[in-house]
Amino acid sequence: ESHNFSARSSTTYRVVILRFYLYLKNQNITLAKINRRSIIDYLDFIKNPPAEWRGNQLPIRHPLWKPFSVKNLSLNSLNYNNKIIHQLFQYLHNIGYIPKNPLANPIKQYIDVSGEDKERYFTESECEIIFSYINHIQPDTKKQLEMKIRALWIFQLLIFTACRRSEIANATMDDFVIKDELLWFKVIGKGQKYGEVPVIKSLEEALNNYRESYNLPPIREKNQPEQNIPAIIKTFKNGEYLSIHSSLIRVVLRRICKKLASELPVKNYKLIHKLNSISTHWMRHT
């Protein structure tokens, strides 16, 4: 019985560490250079892994094997993953593989907020709180102003189109097209599938406000191709528009939401919990 328990524990530890290793490899992060923020990001990642990481239970050498099952990990499993990863870094530090343990101060266990962690979306009123918070940011520099404008546009574009972050990161201003006096957003989705998303009035207003900040005319008044102008502009330098990387979109969302969560009163615990748990995929659900 003791042997069987040990075998089961060994298998579980291997699965947890393998998943963690694959994530780090995907993010180009080494164990020697990892920091606490990267580990927290991973623990958030496993709450709701993307579809390409999920699949039916198959042998690891099977060509269709995936690191995670179709079902989300339970709260107990999330806490167990946290515990094992903590033990891993404690061990690596003890044997001298890493000079400093990023988890010397353990990451707190996940807290179940009466099932609210399953609500992976924001309500209309919660979206208004987020938009209002961004609008009231007081930038001190031109760069901070650009970051504020970009952050608001990213939230609006993701929520009002339900597009994936990679889809909007790869889009240009020419992907906003007019057909029969209606505005549409052209998207190349998974499997290189083409689609068109209707642009509602609120999003068109947001788009024009964003364009105005770069001295561009309203979208319906543009008179030349804008294939060189990204839908989300990272910088405008020496007459050239540089596009944003999809990973930075995630960083922007998380940074804003974490900051907002830290400033909300405790009575807003439900929204605070959501903001601290956010992933870009939540925008599609929203």
N, C-alpha and C positions, 0 to 999 in steps of 0.2 A: 504494500500500500504506500509506504514511504517512497519507494522507487518510482511508482507511477506518478505520485504528486510531483516529484522532482523532475520527471520527464515532461510533464505537462507545463510546469513552470519554465523549464528551459525552452520549450517550444514557444510559449507566450512571449518570453523575453526576446527571443530571436525575431519573432514577427514584429514586435514593437520597434526594435532597433533597426531592422531592415527597412521598415516604412520610413523611419526617421532618416536613415542614410540616403534612401532614394530621393527624399525631399531635398536634402542638403545638396546632393549631386545635381538635381534639377535646378537649384538656385545658385550653383557654382560656389558653395560655401564649404570650407574644410573644417574638420573638428578642431584643428589647431587654432583657427582664426574666428571661430564662432563667438557671438556675443549673446547676451541675455535677450536682447530684442528679437534676434532671429529665432530663439527657442520659443518665445512667447508667440511669435508669428506662426510657428509650426503647430503649437497647441491650438491656436485659433483655426488653422488650416484643417486639422483633422476633425473639427466639429462638423464640417460640411464639405468634404473633399469634392472637387469638380468631377464631372461625369467620366472624363477620360481616365481617372484614377480608380474607378469603381467597376466591379464585375461580379459574376457568380463565383462561388468557391471552386477553384480549380488547382491542380498541382502547379507548383511554382514554375516548372519547366514548360508548362502548356503555353502555346503561343498567345492565347487569349487571357492569360493570367493577369489580374490586376491587384494592386496592393490592398485595396479596401473593398469590402462587400457593398452590395447595393444599399443596405440599411445603414443609417447613421449609427455611430458608436453611442452606447448608453452613457449616462452620467458616470457610472462606476468605471466603465472602460476608459473614459477620458481622464479620470483621476488616476487610474492605474497606469496609463501611459505617462502621465506627468511624474508619477512616482518612479517608474523604471528609468526614465530619462534623467531624472535627478540622481539616481544611483549610478548611472553610467558616467556622468561627469565627476561625481565624487570619486569613482574608481580611477578614471583617467588622470585626475589630479593626484591621487594617492601614489600612482605608479610613475608619476613624473612625465606623462605624455603631454599634458597641458600645464603651463606654469601657473595659470590662474583659473579657478573654478567659477564660471559665469553663474552657476547656481549655488554659490556658497550661501546666499540668502534664498531659500526655496521659493518657488512660485506657488502662490496659494492654490488650493484645490478649487475646482469649479463649484459654484453654489447653485443649486436648483431653485429657481424663483418661480415656484408653482407652475412649472411647465411653460413659462413665458419664453424660455430660451428656444422653444420650437417656433415662435413667431418670427420668422426670418423675413420681415418686411417692416416698413414704416407706414403708419396711418397718414391720412392727409394732414391732420393737425400736427403730427410729429414732423412731417416734411416742412411745414410752415415754420416750426421752431428752428429747424436746421437752416432754412433759407434766411430767416430773420437774424440768426446768430452770425452767419457769414456777412450779411449786409451791414451789420453793426460793427464789424471789425474795423479798427482805426489804424490804417497802415502808416508807418513813419517814413518809409522810403518808396521810391518808384517801383523797386523790385517787389516789395511787400504788397503794393497796390496791384501789380500784375498777378501775383499769387492769389490775392483775394478774388479778383475778377475771374481768373481761371478756375478756382475752386467752385465758385457759384455756378459757372457754366458746366463744369463736369457733372455736378449733382443734377442739374436740370436736364442735361442731355441724356444721362443714364436713366433717370426716372421717367422722363416723358417719351423715351423711345423703347425702353426695356432692352436695349442692345447690350451685347457683351463688351467688356472694356477693350478687348483686342479689336473689335469691329469699329469702335469710335476712334481708337488710337490710329488706325490705318486709314480713316476717312479723310477726305478733303472737302473744301467748301463747294467744289463742283458736284459733290454727292447730294447737295440740296438742289432739287430740280422742281420746276413748275410744270404741272400738267392740268389742263382745263382749269386754270386759275387756282389750283390747289397746290400746296407745297408738300413735297415728299422727300424722304431721306433714303438714299440708295445704300444698301448694305450687302456686303459679301459675308455670309455666315459660315457655319461649320460645313465642311465638305464642299467649300467653294460655291455654295448655293446663293443665288441672287434673290434679293427681296427688296421691297420698298415699304417704308414705314411712314404713315401719315404724320405730318407735323402739325400739331394742334396750335391754336392761336397763342397760348402761353409760351410754348417753345419757340415759336417764330419771333415773338417779342424778345425773349431771352437771347436768341441768336442775333437779332439786330442790335441789341445792347452790347453784346460781346464784340460784334464787328465794329461798332462805333468806337470802342476803346482802342482799336487798331486803325482808326481812320478809314474804315471800309464802308461803302454805301450799304443801305438796307439790301437784304438778299434779293428782293424782287427788282432792284434797280441796278444790279451789277451788269456791266456791259462788256466784260471780257472774261476769258477763262481764268479759273482760280484753282487749277489743278496743283499749283505750287504752294497753295495756302492750306495747311492742315485744318481739320475741323476743330481740333484743340491745338492751339499754338503754344509751344514751350517758350520760345524766344523769337524776337525779331531783331536781327543783327545784320548790319551792312547790306540792307535791302533784301535779306533772305529770311524766310520763315522756316523755323525748325520745328519738327513735330515732336510730340510727347511720346514716351515709351509707355506701353500698357502697364508695366510694373509701377511707374510713377503715379498713374491714376489711382492705383490701390493705396499708395503711400499718402496721397492727398486726402482721400476719403477717410482713412484711418486717423490721420493727424487731426483733421477737423473734428471728427466724431469723438475722439479721446479728449480733446481739449474742451469741447462742449460738455461732455459727461462730467468732467472735473469741476465745472462751474455751476452745474444744476443743483438745486436743493435736494436733500435726501428724499423728500416726499415723491420725487419723480423717479423712484428706483426702477420702475419698469423701463422707462426710456433710457436711463443710465445703463442698465444691463444690456439693452439692445445696442447702444452706441459703442459700448466696450467690446461687443461681440461681432461687430459688422464685418462683412466681406462685400466685395463689389457685386457678387451675385444677388445680394439682397435687393439691389436696385431693380433687377428684373422682376423679382417677386412683388416689389412695391408698385 
